[in-house]
Amino acid sequence: MKKILIATDLKNLFTRRSSYLNNTGIRVYTADTNDDLLNLHTEVKANLIITHLDMPGIPTLDLFRIIRKNKELRDVSVIMICRGNLANRELCKKCGANAIITLPVDTDLLNSKVRQLLNIAPRKNYRAALAVAIEGKFKDRPLPFWTENISSSGMLIKTEEPLSRDAGIFVSFFLPDGSHVSGYGEITRVIKLEDEPGFLYGVKFTSIDQDVKSALKDAVK
């Protein structure tokens, strides 16, 4: 199991795009102070620490001197968040940081570094145009959306269009390999996004051809 220690005040940087952290093979711990961070790392032997120079408690530089000198604790990757001046960068290097990310934090870069240091392959989302019919009436235009997850039984999609839970829905779109997917489903889950405009919709397929299911299974693989 991969173990991550995150400074508590950095936890809000990990939002919907960090869904890989919910993987059953990943355990996330948070620490309010450097003393807590050291105690937790001593206990669980983290694979990755994500923190910053201004954590309360013992000075951050002293914390990592302790960690790097201890043969049982030093085998850990570190991501440091800091203001982007030269002095802070040098302090992060002295902490043995594997990656330094400056403020304001680019969350895409942060998530990329986390995956890289934990050796987690990024999810390959793709952009598509979704033709939708609800209650027999087609929308005037295709809905642009991100496929967040997809399987032969349903999919999780993102769009700015407001739709209703339990609505019957007809969908038509193309997979990256050009295969055409169409069928009927039902919206079983609606999530309003907090950090950006739009919604996430869980769609359960209720009627879909067998050859379409096969195409979906191949796309997931």
Protein Blocks (a to p, Z undefined) as FASTA:
>chain_A
ZZddddfklmmmpcfklmmmmpmkbccdddfbfklmmmmmmmnopabdcddfklgcjdfk
lmmmmmmmpmklmmccddddddfbfklmmmmmmnopabdcdddddfklmmmmmmmmnopa
cdddddddddddeehiacfbdcddddfbdcfkbccdddfbdcdehiacddddddfkopac
ddddddfbdcddfkbgcdddddddfbdcfklmmmmmmmmZZ
